[in-house]
Structure formats: C-alpha cells, structure tokens
C-alpha cells in the first residue's frame, strides 16, 4: 500500500462510520455534528469525513464510560 493509499484508508465517510458502529448514517452524522466524534467537512457539498483514529478514540471513550458505569453500579450494590 502506498503512502497515499494509507492516508486515504485513514479517512472515512459517514457510511463507513455508520457501518463500523452498526448505526444509521443519520445517527453517525448527528454524532459528528454534536462533536461526539471529531470530523471535518470537505468538498463543495461539505461532505463529512472522519479520521479512523478519531473513530477509534470515540469507541475507546465509550468503552471507558461503560467500565466506569459498571464500577459505580457495583459500588452502589455493595
């Protein structure tokens, strides 16, 4: 894979994001527009794009939040 191909593979469109998260494209758009996932608009039509590292960061934050919630629930149960 060339450097250019690697760079392009790192940039996802909203359909890619939606597929990877198992959500709809409108939901992915909302997450980006609300800043939950860091994205940017590019091109004449302002198409949203997300770097794969930002999607990874979002997924990790959600995992961390779930772990924290679980710990809090367990602490409350004791």
Buried (B, 14 or more C-beta within 10 A) or exposed (E): EEEEEEEEEEBBBBEBBBEBBEEEBEBBBEBBEEEEBBBEEEEEEEEBBBBBEBBEEBEEEEEEEEEEEEEEEEEEEE
